[in-house]
Amino acid sequence: MMARVLAVCRVVLGALFIWAAVTKLPDMAAFAQDVANYQVIPAALVPIVAAAVVGIELLAGIALVIGVMDRPAAAVLAVLLAAFTALLAQALLRGIDLRCGCFGGDERASWWTVVRDLVMLAAAVAVARGPLPARTNVTNPA
Amino acid sequence: MGVLVRAVLLCFVGSVLGIAGNALSPHPARLGIPVHASAESNGAACQDPRASVARVSVEEAKPLCIACTAAFVDARSAQEYAAGHITGAVHLAPGQPAGPLLPKLSAAPTVIVYDRDRDCAAADQIAVLLKSNGVRDVRVLTGAWPEWLAGGGPGESGTCSLCAEGRQ
């Protein structure tokens, strides 16, 4: 049962990240601006970080959906999601009004997006850890 | 091969893939050019690629001015307009009625609005007003009047005769 839940998490998470990357690719300049607006990454590094993030999202998403290198992919996405959550939270706490940049488009950053990222983070961590070993019944010889 | 090593490998290959994808994007991020936050960069707010009104740069607008294939609208104050404006531009500041200028502006293939500030706030306001009044191709000049001057765009001084006629 647990393995099935993890498989569903893996495929859904992978599909979400493929979608996230595909929606950003048509306008990478806008995504780079979204990254810059978080006011954390040095301006000179913003374009390359934006390009790298989209490529990693796409590759990790594909790996999760097809089930190849799924645990490393989930670990990478967990790190990314932890970073996204921290970036969103710091921007909201600093009162910076900005677009989320999560799935392209004009979605504003909000505490809802933080919660959504935390849910995806939990799923990524679960997939990265893999199924827990089955509990063995030890009979008392006495 | 451990999970960590494979994760690092995935990040590396993903980064290369992302840079390749960026190169193929219709609107790529320019990798060698620093990108500043809109709130920090002078004029960056005006150059937001997702602004509701299309943008046009001074380099793109100059040939349109010289060939008279675009109408220009100055959204600064009347005094600033009289002191110097883009050749052929009409004056329409926020708060003024657009009605008298609409026949001329609606007939132009492209209307370019500019103001004094590089955040384009007044120009945006006028551009939205014109669009809501049926003017189809309205754009805002990035860099505003200061960049037009710095770029050597054609200019003239004096009051707006067409505007005066329309407002009588």
Interface residues (C-beta under 8 A of the other chain):
Chain A: A21 L25 P26 D27 M28 A29 A30 F31 A32 Q33 V35 A36 N37 Y38 Q39 P42 A43 A44 V46 P47 I48 A50 A51 A52 V53 V54 G55 I56 E57 L58 L59 A60 A63 M69 R71 P72 A73 A75 V76 I96 R99 D106 A128
Chain B: V3 L4 R6 A7 L9 L10 C11 V13 G14 S15 V16 L17 G18 I19 A20 G21 N22 L24 S25 P26 H27 P28 A29 R30 L31 G32 I33 P34 V35 H36 A37 S38 A39 E40 A44 D48 P49 R50
